């Protein structure tokens, strides 16, 4: 009972790691993740890569299309595609 209560699988740990990245992990999930990170090198590697990816995306300052701009672009693309299909 205690073992299942304290220890989580790699898959669960990765899911919690992702949740923690977005600030959605509960305190208990963070505790169980910390316990898993203390002894599992696979989970530590995943967490490390996840953190590096997050930092890279934050530094990139990616500029993306708003929803309305995207739909306009998609409509124009479809119109042009129809011209060439006829």
PyMOL Python script that loads the backbone (N, CA, C, O; Angstrom):
from pymol import cmd

cmd.read_pdbstr("""\
ATOM      1  N   UNK A   1       0.826  -1.200   0.000  1.00  0.00           N
ATOM      2  CA  UNK A   1       0.000   0.000   0.000  1.00  0.00           C
ATOM      3  C   UNK A   1       0.866   1.257   0.000  1.00  0.00           C
ATOM      4  O   UNK A   1       0.649   2.152  -0.817  1.00  0.00           O
ATOM      5  N   UNK A   2       1.844   1.339   0.905  1.00  0.00           N
ATOM      6  CA  UNK A   2       2.685   2.525   1.007  1.00  0.00           C
ATOM      7  C   UNK A   2       3.519   2.705  -0.250  1.00  0.00           C
ATOM      8  O   UNK A   2       3.735   3.832  -0.695  1.00  0.00           O
ATOM      9  N   UNK A   3       3.990   1.606  -0.825  1.00  0.00           N
ATOM     10  CA  UNK A   3       4.819   1.699  -2.015  1.00  0.00           C
ATOM     11  C   UNK A   3       4.031   2.320  -3.170  1.00  0.00           C
ATOM     12  O   UNK A   3       4.541   3.203  -3.859  1.00  0.00           O
ATOM     13  N   UNK A   4       2.809   1.873  -3.383  1.00  0.00           N
ATOM     14  CA  UNK A   4       1.983   2.446  -4.440  1.00  0.00           C
ATOM     15  C   UNK A   4       1.614   3.887  -4.125  1.00  0.00           C
ATOM     16  O   UNK A   4       1.437   4.705  -5.028  1.00  0.00           O
ATOM     17  N   UNK A   5       1.503   4.186  -2.858  1.00  0.00           N
ATOM     18  CA  UNK A   5       1.103   5.514  -2.424  1.00  0.00           C
ATOM     19  C   UNK A   5       2.211   6.540  -2.678  1.00  0.00           C
ATOM     20  O   UNK A   5       1.936   7.680  -3.053  1.00  0.00           O
ATOM     21  N   UNK A   6       3.455   6.129  -2.471  1.00  0.00           N
ATOM     22  CA  UNK A   6       4.573   7.061  -2.604  1.00  0.00           C
ATOM     23  C   UNK A   6       5.241   7.034  -3.973  1.00  0.00           C
ATOM     24  O   UNK A   6       5.704   8.069  -4.453  1.00  0.00           O
ATOM     25  N   UNK A   7       5.297   5.878  -4.602  1.00  0.00           N
ATOM     26  CA  UNK A   7       6.031   5.747  -5.852  1.00  0.00           C
ATOM     27  C   UNK A   7       5.088   5.783  -7.046  1.00  0.00           C
ATOM     28  O   UNK A   7       4.003   5.202  -7.024  1.00  0.00           O
ATOM     29  N   UNK A   8       5.527   6.478  -8.083  1.00  0.00           N
ATOM     30  CA  UNK A   8       4.750   6.598  -9.307  1.00  0.00           C
ATOM     31  C   UNK A   8       5.559   6.031 -10.468  1.00  0.00           C
ATOM     32  O   UNK A   8       6.780   5.906 -10.372  1.00  0.00           O
ATOM     33  N   UNK A   9       4.892   5.692 -11.551  1.00  0.00           N
ATOM     34  CA  UNK A   9       5.582   5.149 -12.717  1.00  0.00           C
ATOM     35  C   UNK A   9       6.262   6.277 -13.495  1.00  0.00           C
ATOM     36  O   UNK A   9       6.008   7.456 -13.249  1.00  0.00           O
ATOM     37  N   UNK A  10       7.124   5.901 -14.427  1.00  0.00           N
ATOM     38  CA  UNK A  10       7.798   6.887 -15.280  1.00  0.00           C
ATOM     39  C   UNK A  10       6.769   7.693 -16.075  1.00  0.00           C
ATOM     40  O   UNK A  10       6.899   8.910 -16.213  1.00  0.00           O
ATOM     41  N   UNK A  11       5.752   7.013 -16.595  1.00  0.00           N
ATOM     42  CA  UNK A  11       4.739   7.700 -17.388  1.00  0.00           C
ATOM     43  C   UNK A  11       3.997   8.739 -16.554  1.00  0.00           C
ATOM     44  O   UNK A  11       3.759   9.859 -17.005  1.00  0.00           O
ATOM     45  N   UNK A  12       3.638   8.356 -15.339  1.00  0.00           N
ATOM     46  CA  UNK A  12       2.961   9.295 -14.445  1.00  0.00           C
ATOM     47  C   UNK A  12       3.881  10.471 -14.118  1.00  0.00           C
ATOM     48  O   UNK A  12       3.443  11.621 -14.089  1.00  0.00           O
ATOM     49  N   UNK A  13       5.147  10.177 -13.876  1.00  0.00           N
ATOM     50  CA  UNK A  13       6.116  11.225 -13.548  1.00  0.00           C
ATOM     51  C   UNK A  13       6.272  12.198 -14.710  1.00  0.00           C
ATOM     52  O   UNK A  13       6.361  13.408 -14.500  1.00  0.00           O
ATOM     53  N   UNK A  14       6.304  11.681 -15.926  1.00  0.00           N
ATOM     54  CA  UNK A  14       6.426  12.555 -17.096  1.00  0.00           C
ATOM     55  C   UNK A  14       5.187  13.432 -17.239  1.00  0.00           C
ATOM     56  O   UNK A  14       5.290  14.610 -17.580  1.00  0.00           O
ATOM     57  N   UNK A  15       4.021  12.856 -16.977  1.00  0.00           N
ATOM     58  CA  UNK A  15       2.781  13.628 -17.047  1.00  0.00           C
ATOM     59  C   UNK A  15       2.782  14.739 -15.991  1.00  0.00           C
ATOM     60  O   UNK A  15       2.403  15.873 -16.280  1.00  0.00           O
ATOM     61  N   UNK A  16       3.200  14.414 -14.791  1.00  0.00           N
ATOM     62  CA  UNK A  16       3.270  15.407 -13.719  1.00  0.00           C
ATOM     63  C   UNK A  16       4.310  16.467 -14.043  1.00  0.00           C
ATOM     64  O   UNK A  16       4.111  17.644 -13.743  1.00  0.00           O
ATOM     65  N   UNK A  17       5.410  16.062 -14.651  1.00  0.00           N
ATOM     66  CA  UNK A  17       6.453  17.004 -15.061  1.00  0.00           C
ATOM     67  C   UNK A  17       5.885  18.021 -16.048  1.00  0.00           C
ATOM     68  O   UNK A  17       6.169  19.215 -15.952  1.00  0.00           O
ATOM     69  N   UNK A  18       5.092  17.548 -16.986  1.00  0.00           N
ATOM     70  CA  UNK A  18       4.450  18.441 -17.953  1.00  0.00           C
ATOM     71  C   UNK A  18       3.468  19.378 -17.257  1.00  0.00           C
ATOM     72  O   UNK A  18       3.408  20.567 -17.569  1.00  0.00           O
ATOM     73  N   UNK A  19       2.699  18.837 -16.313  1.00  0.00           N
ATOM     74  CA  UNK A  19       1.749  19.657 -15.568  1.00  0.00           C
ATOM     75  C   UNK A  19       2.476  20.716 -14.747  1.00  0.00           C
ATOM     76  O   UNK A  19       2.034  21.862 -14.664  1.00  0.00           O
ATOM     77  N   UNK A  20       3.598  20.320 -14.140  1.00  0.00           N
ATOM     78  CA  UNK A  20       4.377  21.259 -13.334  1.00  0.00           C
ATOM     79  C   UNK A  20       4.896  22.408 -14.194  1.00  0.00           C
ATOM     80  O   UNK A  20       4.947  23.555 -13.750  1.00  0.00           O
ATOM     81  N   UNK A  21       5.277  22.091 -15.416  1.00  0.00           N
ATOM     82  CA  UNK A  21       5.792  23.094 -16.340  1.00  0.00           C
ATOM     83  C   UNK A  21       4.755  24.197 -16.582  1.00  0.00           C
ATOM     84  O   UNK A  21       5.118  25.363 -16.742  1.00  0.00           O
ATOM     85  N   UNK A  22       3.475  23.839 -16.609  1.00  0.00           N
ATOM     86  CA  UNK A  22       2.414  24.809 -16.849  1.00  0.00           C
ATOM     87  C   UNK A  22       1.751  25.286 -15.566  1.00  0.00           C
ATOM     88  O   UNK A  22       0.745  25.993 -15.612  1.00  0.00           O
ATOM     89  N   UNK A  23       2.307  24.904 -14.419  1.00  0.00           N
ATOM     90  CA  UNK A  23       1.774  25.355 -13.142  1.00  0.00           C
ATOM     91  C   UNK A  23       0.481  24.681 -12.741  1.00  0.00           C
ATOM     92  O   UNK A  23      -0.282  25.239 -11.952  1.00  0.00           O
ATOM     93  N   UNK A  24       0.211  23.491 -13.264  1.00  0.00           N
ATOM     94  CA  UNK A  24      -1.045  22.792 -12.978  1.00  0.00           C
ATOM     95  C   UNK A  24      -0.884  21.633 -11.994  1.00  0.00           C
ATOM     96  O   UNK A  24      -1.877  21.004 -11.627  1.00  0.00           O
ATOM     97  N   UNK A  25       0.333  21.341 -11.563  1.00  0.00           N
ATOM     98  CA  UNK A  25       0.572  20.210 -10.662  1.00  0.00           C
ATOM     99  C   UNK A  25       0.213  20.588  -9.229  1.00  0.00           C
ATOM    100  O   UNK A  25       0.495  21.693  -8.765  1.00  0.00           O
ATOM    101  N   UNK A  26      -0.413  19.641  -8.547  1.00  0.00           N
ATOM    102  CA  UNK A  26      -0.748  19.864  -7.138  1.00  0.00           C
ATOM    103  C   UNK A  26       0.502  19.686  -6.284  1.00  0.00           C
ATOM    104  O   UNK A  26       1.532  19.207  -6.757  1.00  0.00           O
ATOM    105  N   UNK A  27       0.393  20.075  -5.037  1.00  0.00           N
ATOM    106  CA  UNK A  27       1.531  19.936  -4.118  1.00  0.00           C
ATOM    107  C   UNK A  27       1.910  18.468  -3.962  1.00  0.00           C
ATOM    108  O   UNK A  27       3.093  18.127  -3.977  1.00  0.00           O
ATOM    109  N   UNK A  28       0.917  17.602  -3.815  1.00  0.00           N
ATOM    110  CA  UNK A  28       1.205  16.174  -3.663  1.00  0.00           C
ATOM    111  C   UNK A  28       1.886  15.609  -4.908  1.00  0.00           C
ATOM    112  O   UNK A  28       2.798  14.791  -4.792  1.00  0.00           O
ATOM    113  N   UNK A  29       1.459  16.031  -6.082  1.00  0.00           N
ATOM    114  CA  UNK A  29       2.083  15.564  -7.321  1.00  0.00           C
ATOM    115  C   UNK A  29       3.542  16.018  -7.387  1.00  0.00           C
ATOM    116  O   UNK A  29       4.413  15.259  -7.811  1.00  0.00           O
ATOM    117  N   UNK A  30       3.803  17.246  -6.972  1.00  0.00           N
ATOM    118  CA  UNK A  30       5.188  17.735  -6.980  1.00  0.00           C
ATOM    119  C   UNK A  30       6.058  16.960  -5.992  1.00  0.00           C
ATOM    120  O   UNK A  30       7.238  16.728  -6.252  1.00  0.00           O
ATOM    121  N   UNK A  31       5.481  16.563  -4.871  1.00  0.00           N
ATOM    122  CA  UNK A  31       6.231  15.779  -3.880  1.00  0.00           C
ATOM    123  C   UNK A  31       6.563  14.399  -4.445  1.00  0.00           C
ATOM    124  O   UNK A  31       7.703  13.944  -4.347  1.00  0.00           O
ATOM    125  N   UNK A  32       5.570  13.732  -5.034  1.00  0.00           N
ATOM    126  CA  UNK A  32       5.825  12.410  -5.600  1.00  0.00           C
ATOM    127  C   UNK A  32       6.791  12.484  -6.774  1.00  0.00           C
ATOM    128  O   UNK A  32       7.594  11.573  -6.977  1.00  0.00           O
ATOM    129  N   UNK A  33       6.718  13.562  -7.548  1.00  0.00           N
ATOM    130  CA  UNK A  33       7.667  13.748  -8.650  1.00  0.00           C
ATOM    131  C   UNK A  33       9.079  13.943  -8.115  1.00  0.00           C
ATOM    132  O   UNK A  33      10.030  13.379  -8.655  1.00  0.00           O
ATOM    133  N   UNK A  34       9.220  14.731  -7.065  1.00  0.00           N
ATOM    134  CA  UNK A  34      10.537  14.947  -6.468  1.00  0.00           C
ATOM    135  C   UNK A  34      11.128  13.640  -5.960  1.00  0.00           C
ATOM    136  O   UNK A  34      12.327  13.397  -6.095  1.00  0.00           O
ATOM    137  N   UNK A  35      10.283  12.805  -5.378  1.00  0.00           N
ATOM    138  CA  UNK A  35      10.741  11.503  -4.904  1.00  0.00           C
ATOM    139  C   UNK A  35      11.209  10.650  -6.075  1.00  0.00           C
ATOM    140  O   UNK A  35      12.251   9.998  -5.998  1.00  0.00           O
ATOM    141  N   UNK A  36      10.447  10.654  -7.146  1.00  0.00           N
ATOM    142  CA  UNK A  36      10.809   9.879  -8.339  1.00  0.00           C
ATOM    143  C   UNK A  36      12.102  10.428  -8.957  1.00  0.00           C
ATOM    144  O   UNK A  36      12.959   9.655  -9.387  1.00  0.00           O
ATOM    145  N   UNK A  37      12.243  11.743  -9.001  1.00  0.00           N
ATOM    146  CA  UNK A  37      13.444  12.356  -9.581  1.00  0.00           C
ATOM    147  C   UNK A  37      14.701  12.028  -8.778  1.00  0.00           C
ATOM    148  O   UNK A  37      15.805  12.021  -9.321  1.00  0.00           O
ATOM    149  N   UNK A  38      14.530  11.759  -7.491  1.00  0.00           N
ATOM    150  CA  UNK A  38      15.692  11.489  -6.643  1.00  0.00           C
ATOM    151  C   UNK A  38      16.390  10.178  -6.980  1.00  0.00           C
ATOM    152  O   UNK A  38      17.567  10.008  -6.665  1.00  0.00           O
ATOM    153  N   UNK A  39      15.677   9.242  -7.619  1.00  0.00           N
ATOM    154  CA  UNK A  39      16.320   7.959  -7.894  1.00  0.00           C
ATOM    155  C   UNK A  39      16.194   7.476  -9.336  1.00  0.00           C
ATOM    156  O   UNK A  39      16.851   6.501  -9.700  1.00  0.00           O
ATOM    157  N   UNK A  40      15.386   8.111 -10.162  1.00  0.00           N
ATOM    158  CA  UNK A  40      15.177   7.620 -11.529  1.00  0.00           C
ATOM    159  C   UNK A  40      15.894   8.516 -12.539  1.00  0.00           C
ATOM    160  O   UNK A  40      15.510   9.669 -12.732  1.00  0.00           O
ATOM    161  N   UNK A  41      16.919   7.993 -13.172  1.00  0.00           N
ATOM    162  CA  UNK A  41      17.690   8.807 -14.118  1.00  0.00           C
ATOM    163  C   UNK A  41      16.900   9.085 -15.394  1.00  0.00           C
ATOM    164  O   UNK A  41      17.107  10.119 -16.027  1.00  0.00           O
ATOM    165  N   UNK A  42      16.014   8.196 -15.777  1.00  0.00           N
ATOM    166  CA  UNK A  42      15.205   8.403 -16.984  1.00  0.00           C
ATOM    167  C   UNK A  42      14.259   9.586 -16.784  1.00  0.00           C
ATOM    168  O   UNK A  42      14.118  10.437 -17.662  1.00  0.00           O
ATOM    169  N   UNK A  43      13.621   9.627 -15.631  1.00  0.00           N
ATOM    170  CA  UNK A  43      12.717  10.734 -15.330  1.00  0.00           C
ATOM    171  C   UNK A  43      13.493  12.036 -15.178  1.00  0.00           C
ATOM    172  O   UNK A  43      13.016  13.087 -15.607  1.00  0.00           O
ATOM    173  N   UNK A  44      14.680  11.987 -14.577  1.00  0.00           N
ATOM    174  CA  UNK A  44      15.519  13.184 -14.460  1.00  0.00           C
ATOM    175  C   UNK A  44      15.900  13.714 -15.833  1.00  0.00           C
ATOM    176  O   UNK A  44      15.877  14.924 -16.059  1.00  0.00           O
ATOM    177  N   UNK A  45      16.251  12.820 -16.751  1.00  0.00           N
ATOM    178  CA  UNK A  45      16.615  13.229 -18.115  1.00  0.00           C
ATOM    179  C   UNK A  45      15.416  13.873 -18.807  1.00  0.00           C
ATOM    180  O   UNK A  45      15.562  14.907 -19.459  1.00  0.00           O
ATOM    181  N   UNK A  46      14.243  13.277 -18.672  1.00  0.00           N
ATOM    182  CA  UNK A  46      13.033  13.836 -19.271  1.00  0.00           C
ATOM    183  C   UNK A  46      12.751  15.221 -18.709  1.00  0.00           C
ATOM    184  O   UNK A  46      12.443  16.150 -19.455  1.00  0.00           O
ATOM    185  N   UNK A  47      12.858  15.355 -17.395  1.00  0.00           N
ATOM    186  CA  UNK A  47      12.597  16.635 -16.746  1.00  0.00           C
ATOM    187  C   UNK A  47      13.596  17.694 -17.210  1.00  0.00           C
ATOM    188  O   UNK A  47      13.224  18.841 -17.458  1.00  0.00           O
ATOM    189  N   UNK A  48      14.840  17.309 -17.322  1.00  0.00           N
ATOM    190  CA  UNK A  48      15.877  18.234 -17.766  1.00  0.00           C
ATOM    191  C   UNK A  48      15.615  18.710 -19.194  1.00  0.00           C
ATOM    192  O   UNK A  48      15.700  19.904 -19.482  1.00  0.00           O
ATOM    193  N   UNK A  49      15.299  17.777 -20.078  1.00  0.00           N
ATOM    194  CA  UNK A  49      14.998  18.143 -21.473  1.00  0.00           C
ATOM    195  C   UNK A  49      13.752  19.012 -21.551  1.00  0.00           C
ATOM    196  O   UNK A  49      13.692  19.948 -22.348  1.00  0.00           O
ATOM    197  N   UNK A  50      12.769  18.709 -20.735  1.00  0.00           N
ATOM    198  CA  UNK A  50      11.536  19.475 -20.698  1.00  0.00           C
ATOM    199  C   UNK A  50      11.811  20.919 -20.266  1.00  0.00           C
ATOM    200  O   UNK A  50      11.270  21.861 -20.845  1.00  0.00           O
ATOM    201  N   UNK A  51      12.651  21.081 -19.254  1.00  0.00           N
ATOM    202  CA  UNK A  51      12.998  22.419 -18.775  1.00  0.00           C
ATOM    203  C   UNK A  51      13.780  23.198 -19.834  1.00  0.00           C
ATOM    204  O   UNK A  51      13.540  24.389 -20.029  1.00  0.00           O
ATOM    205  N   UNK A  52      14.709  22.532 -20.515  1.00  0.00           N
ATOM    206  CA  UNK A  52      15.481  23.195 -21.572  1.00  0.00           C
ATOM    207  C   UNK A  52      14.578  23.632 -22.718  1.00  0.00           C
ATOM    208  O   UNK A  52      14.746  24.724 -23.260  1.00  0.00           O
ATOM    209  N   UNK A  53      13.627  22.788 -23.087  1.00  0.00           N
ATOM    210  CA  UNK A  53      12.689  23.128 -24.151  1.00  0.00           C
ATOM    211  C   UNK A  53      11.845  24.341 -23.757  1.00  0.00           C
ATOM    212  O   UNK A  53      11.631  25.239 -24.571  1.00  0.00           O
ATOM    213  N   UNK A  54      11.376  24.369 -22.532  1.00  0.00           N
ATOM    214  CA  UNK A  54      10.577  25.492 -22.044  1.00  0.00           C
ATOM    215  C   UNK A  54      11.375  26.787 -22.094  1.00  0.00           C
ATOM    216  O   UNK A  54      10.875  27.816 -22.548  1.00  0.00           O
ATOM    217  N   UNK A  55      12.613  26.731 -21.628  1.00  0.00           N
ATOM    218  CA  UNK A  55      13.472  27.919 -21.639  1.00  0.00           C
ATOM    219  C   UNK A  55      13.739  28.389 -23.061  1.00  0.00           C
ATOM    220  O   UNK A  55      13.730  29.592 -23.323  1.00  0.00           O
ATOM    221  N   UNK A  56      13.975  27.464 -23.981  1.00  0.00           N
ATOM    222  CA  UNK A  56      14.239  27.823 -25.372  1.00  0.00           C
ATOM    223  C   UNK A  56      13.022  28.504 -26.004  1.00  0.00           C
ATOM    224  O   UNK A  56      13.160  29.483 -26.737  1.00  0.00           O
ATOM    225  N   UNK A  57      11.846  27.982 -25.716  1.00  0.00           N
ATOM    226  CA  UNK A  57      10.628  28.584 -26.265  1.00  0.00           C
ATOM    227  C   UNK A  57      10.368  29.966 -25.678  1.00  0.00           C
ATOM    228  O   UNK A  57       9.875  30.852 -26.375  1.00  0.00           O
ATOM    229  N   UNK A  58      10.690  30.152 -24.417  1.00  0.00           N
ATOM    230  CA  UNK A  58      10.485  31.455 -23.800  1.00  0.00           C
ATOM    231  C   UNK A  58      11.470  32.485 -24.354  1.00  0.00           C
ATOM    232  O   UNK A  58      11.115  33.650 -24.529  1.00  0.00           O
ATOM    233  N   UNK A  59      12.687  32.067 -24.625  1.00  0.00           N
ATOM    234  CA  UNK A  59      13.696  32.977 -25.171  1.00  0.00           C
ATOM    235  C   UNK A  59      13.447  33.283 -26.641  1.00  0.00           C
ATOM    236  O   UNK A  59      13.853  34.340 -27.125  1.00  0.00           O
ATOM    237  N   UNK A  60      12.792  32.387 -27.355  1.00  0.00           N
ATOM    238  CA  UNK A  60      12.605  32.536 -28.790  1.00  0.00           C
ATOM    239  C   UNK A  60      11.677  33.692 -29.144  1.00  0.00           C
ATOM    240  O   UNK A  60      11.776  34.250 -30.237  1.00  0.00           O
ATOM    241  N   UNK A  61      10.791  34.054 -28.245  1.00  0.00           N
ATOM    242  CA  UNK A  61       9.819  35.106 -28.492  1.00  0.00           C
ATOM    243  C   UNK A  61       9.121  34.881 -29.832  1.00  0.00           C
ATOM    244  O   UNK A  61       9.126  35.748 -30.706  1.00  0.00           O
ATOM    245  N   UNK A  62       8.537  33.726 -29.967  1.00  0.00           N
ATOM    246  CA  UNK A  62       7.870  33.326 -31.198  1.00  0.00           C
ATOM    247  C   UNK A  62       6.654  34.206 -31.449  1.00  0.00           C
ATOM    248  O   UNK A  62       5.819  34.405 -30.566  1.00  0.00           O
ATOM    249  N   UNK A  63       6.570  34.727 -32.662  1.00  0.00           N
ATOM    250  CA  UNK A  63       5.430  35.533 -33.068  1.00  0.00           C
ATOM    251  C   UNK A  63       4.568  34.667 -33.976  1.00  0.00           C
ATOM    252  O   UNK A  63       5.043  34.190 -35.006  1.00  0.00           O
ATOM    253  N   UNK A  64       3.342  34.463 -33.618  1.00  0.00           N
ATOM    254  CA  UNK A  64       2.474  33.573 -34.379  1.00  0.00           C
ATOM    255  C   UNK A  64       1.188  34.305 -34.764  1.00  0.00           C
ATOM    256  O   UNK A  64       0.874  35.372 -34.237  1.00  0.00           O
ATOM    257  N   UNK A  65       0.466  33.704 -35.688  1.00  0.00           N
ATOM    258  CA  UNK A  65      -0.762  34.301 -36.190  1.00  0.00           C
ATOM    259  C   UNK A  65      -1.890  34.200 -35.174  1.00  0.00           C
ATOM    260  O   UNK A  65      -2.039  33.201 -34.469  1.00  0.00           O
ATOM    261  N   UNK A  66      -2.670  35.258 -35.124  1.00  0.00           N
ATOM    262  CA  UNK A  66      -3.882  35.196 -34.312  1.00  0.00           C
ATOM    263  C   UNK A  66      -4.888  34.314 -35.041  1.00  0.00           C
ATOM    264  O   UNK A  66      -4.700  33.995 -36.215  1.00  0.00           O
ATOM    265  N   UNK A  67      -5.947  33.923 -34.356  1.00  0.00           N
ATOM    266  CA  UNK A  67      -6.945  33.017 -34.936  1.00  0.00           C
ATOM    267  C   UNK A  67      -7.587  33.613 -36.188  1.00  0.00           C
ATOM    268  O   UNK A  67      -7.740  32.920 -37.193  1.00  0.00           O
ATOM    269  N   UNK A  68      -7.965  34.893 -36.136  1.00  0.00           N
ATOM    270  CA  UNK A  68      -8.618  35.518 -37.295  1.00  0.00           C
ATOM    271  C   UNK A  68      -7.656  35.643 -38.477  1.00  0.00           C
ATOM    272  O   UNK A  68      -8.068  35.476 -39.625  1.00  0.00           O
ATOM    273  N   UNK A  69      -6.386  35.932 -38.213  1.00  0.00           N
ATOM    274  CA  UNK A  69      -5.396  35.994 -39.289  1.00  0.00           C
ATOM    275  C   UNK A  69      -5.199  34.617 -39.927  1.00  0.00           C
ATOM    276  O   UNK A  69      -5.046  34.494 -41.142  1.00  0.00           O
ATOM    277  N   UNK A  70      -5.206  33.619 -39.105  1.00  0.00           N
ATOM    278  CA  UNK A  70      -5.025  32.257 -39.610  1.00  0.00           C
ATOM    279  C   UNK A  70      -6.199  31.836 -40.501  1.00  0.00           C
ATOM    280  O   UNK A  70      -5.992  31.248 -41.563  1.00  0.00           O
ATOM    281  N   UNK A  71      -7.421  32.133 -40.075  1.00  0.00           N
ATOM    282  CA  UNK A  71      -8.580  31.760 -40.883  1.00  0.00           C
ATOM    283  C   UNK A  71      -8.593  32.523 -42.204  1.00  0.00           C
ATOM    284  O   UNK A  71      -8.958  31.957 -43.234  1.00  0.00           O
ATOM    285  N   UNK A  72      -8.199  33.800 -42.192  1.00  0.00           N
ATOM    286  CA  UNK A  72      -8.109  34.566 -43.436  1.00  0.00           C
ATOM    287  C   UNK A  72      -7.092  33.941 -44.388  1.00  0.00           C
ATOM    288  O   UNK A  72      -7.358  33.782 -45.580  1.00  0.00           O
ATOM    289  N   UNK A  73      -5.939  33.595 -43.856  1.00  0.00           N
ATOM    290  CA  UNK A  73      -4.896  32.980 -44.661  1.00  0.00           C
ATOM    291  C   UNK A  73      -5.359  31.641 -45.221  1.00  0.00           C
ATOM    292  O   UNK A  73      -5.069  31.315 -46.373  1.00  0.00           O
ATOM    293  N   UNK A  74      -6.065  30.877 -44.427  1.00  0.00           N
ATOM    294  CA  UNK A  74      -6.568  29.580 -44.870  1.00  0.00           C
ATOM    295  C   UNK A  74      -7.606  29.752 -45.983  1.00  0.00           C
ATOM    296  O   UNK A  74      -7.608  28.990 -46.949  1.00  0.00           O
ATOM    297  N   UNK A  75      -8.481  30.742 -45.853  1.00  0.00           N
ATOM    298  CA  UNK A  75      -9.480  31.000 -46.893  1.00  0.00           C
ATOM    299  C   UNK A  75      -8.810  31.413 -48.201  1.00  0.00           C
ATOM    300  O   UNK A  75      -9.195  30.950 -49.274  1.00  0.00           O
ATOM    301  N   UNK A  76      -7.814  32.280 -48.108  1.00  0.00           N
ATOM    302  CA  UNK A  76      -7.097  32.701 -49.317  1.00  0.00           C
ATOM    303  C   UNK A  76      -6.404  31.522 -49.979  1.00  0.00           C
ATOM    304  O   UNK A  76      -6.403  31.398 -51.204  1.00  0.00           O
ATOM    305  N   UNK A  77      -5.821  30.666 -49.170  1.00  0.00           N
ATOM    306  CA  UNK A  77      -5.147  29.478 -49.696  1.00  0.00           C
ATOM    307  C   UNK A  77      -6.132  28.572 -50.430  1.00  0.00           C
ATOM    308  O   UNK A  77      -5.846  28.091 -51.526  1.00  0.00           O
ATOM    309  N   UNK A  78      -7.288  28.345 -49.821  1.00  0.00           N
ATOM    310  CA  UNK A  78      -8.302  27.488 -50.440  1.00  0.00           C
ATOM    311  C   UNK A  78      -8.831  28.087 -51.741  1.00  0.00           C
ATOM    312  O   UNK A  78      -9.090  27.362 -52.702  1.00  0.00           O
ATOM    313  N   UNK A  79      -8.992  29.420 -51.772  1.00  0.00           N
ATOM    314  CA  UNK A  79      -9.440  30.083 -53.004  1.00  0.00           C
ATOM    315  C   UNK A  79      -8.411  29.900 -54.119  1.00  0.00           C
ATOM    316  O   UNK A  79      -8.768  29.579 -55.252  1.00  0.00           O
ATOM    317  N   UNK A  80      -7.158  30.103 -53.797  1.00  0.00           N
ATOM    318  CA  UNK A  80      -6.095  29.930 -54.788  1.00  0.00           C
ATOM    319  C   UNK A  80      -6.014  28.475 -55.249  1.00  0.00           C
ATOM    320  O   UNK A  80      -5.778  28.202 -56.426  1.00  0.00           O
ATOM    321  N   UNK A  81      -6.203  27.578 -54.346  1.00  0.00           N
ATOM    322  CA  UNK A  81      -6.159  26.145 -54.679  1.00  0.00           C
ATOM    323  C   UNK A  81      -7.296  25.774 -55.633  1.00  0.00           C
ATOM    324  O   UNK A  81      -7.100  24.993 -56.565  1.00  0.00           O
ATOM    325  N   UNK A  82      -8.477  26.332 -55.400  1.00  0.00           N
ATOM    326  CA  UNK A  82      -9.619  26.073 -56.286  1.00  0.00           C
ATOM    327  C   UNK A  82      -9.361  26.602 -57.696  1.00  0.00           C
ATOM    328  O   UNK A  82      -9.778  25.980 -58.673  1.00  0.00           O
ATOM    329  N   UNK A  83      -8.680  27.741 -57.815  1.00  0.00           N
ATOM    330  CA  UNK A  83      -8.361  28.306 -59.126  1.00  0.00           C
ATOM    331  C   UNK A  83      -7.520  27.328 -59.944  1.00  0.00           C
ATOM    332  O   UNK A  83      -7.745  27.151 -61.141  1.00  0.00           O
ATOM    333  N   UNK A  84      -6.553  26.701 -59.287  1.00  0.00           N
ATOM    334  CA  UNK A  84      -5.646  25.799 -59.983  1.00  0.00           C
ATOM    335  C   UNK A  84      -6.262  24.421 -60.231  1.00  0.00           C
ATOM    336  O   UNK A  84      -5.798  23.686 -61.103  1.00  0.00           O
ATOM    337  N   UNK A  85      -7.284  24.074 -59.487  1.00  0.00           N
ATOM    338  CA  UNK A  85      -7.916  22.783 -59.662  1.00  0.00           C
ATOM    339  C   UNK A  85      -8.930  22.785 -60.801  1.00  0.00           C
ATOM    340  O   UNK A  85      -9.308  21.719 -61.289  1.00  0.00           O
ATOM    341  N   UNK A  86      -9.373  23.954 -61.230  1.00  0.00           N
ATOM    342  CA  UNK A  86     -10.390  24.035 -62.294  1.00  0.00           C
ATOM    343  C   UNK A  86      -9.800  23.922 -63.653  1.00  0.00           C
ATOM    344  O   UNK A  86     -10.525  23.973 -64.647  1.00  0.00           O
TER     345      UNK A  86
END
""", "prot")
cmd.dss("prot")
cmd.show_as("cartoon", "prot")
cmd.util.cbc("prot")
cmd.orient("prot")
